[in-house]
């Protein structure tokens, strides 16, 4: 475990959750997934590219699951002409984990253009994964033409509102939020009044010791508002979670790994399985980043999470597809 | 004498200005009659030009040059494109004067406006 501690941000001078080392690491992991372990209610994440470094104690826990994100099925531009191949590689990576995760979370942008055949292809590929259950939240690319109707019919039938819901697994409370609907000109991601009210009542009666995992597409912290990488009303949502000893927030959208710890809340963004995006402000726009073909899989990946009762953190492990 | 030279040059200046104005008016008329067109390019997650000024009746074509889909949605609900994948176009004719702010509903940080005079 001590070996992993070095990845935790030590010097966060700008309070932005990124130090230089962390930034370089994020770049190295961009596009990967992550392995997360919940230990004692705190989630730790490891890049899937570093799976071989994860010892049995890190991988162990009462509960482990995998986060995948941003498959962008249908994307066929130079940044990755084979998003089918890289999603399959992500599934292979999951199936190769020493401990099989119990389920998967997909944090949105399943499809590139919200087409039924794109969703079909992802569903088909995910059938090949060991874990049989996947919990989805939509990305903005999944709700392009119909205000998310197709998404809800396929992936969130029993959800509330635009597709938000919660569930419990082995004492951990999971909350899937939707922050890609009804976006306002000039603004960021939005949860909206109805969803915030639902969230407040959803967690009201839970014990403070209950580990909470919140997952949503757009980051629920201000990663880089200039590129729209944040959520307008996330502070309100987080205020309902203050009383809990362990809160883990898992997001996608930015196609690179970033982590920030603020009090009892650990924020984590996963890599895409499709293509990397530039680090904040390092390019004219957040558009797909073209890397040499032989390096692509090192910047794509998955995230594995483990929970161990009695320990303080969930372990989140990001691994690249390389 | 000096005064008359000054008056003469002033008169000349007014005459030239008037002629220029007339020329402008003359050239503008056939332009409008031809139903003018203009283009807004979507590049690097931004609309260019961000503010486009056109005459009433101008048809504006929005073209997406990004690798990522975008939309063109009027903030006031006047017009709304379908999702524009790479190289897709959205065409709209502005038949009324006014200022028409718009944004990309997928990436709402992207905003622009068309001023119709």
Interface residues (C-beta under 8 A of the other chain):
Chain A: X77 X78 X79 X112 X113 X114 X140 X141 X144 X145 X183 X184 X185 X186 X187 X188 X225 X226 X227 X228 X284 X285 X286 X287 X288
Chain B: X44 X45 X46 X66 X67 X68 X69 X71 X75 X82 X83 X85 X86 X101 X102 X103 X105 X106 X107 X108 X109 X111
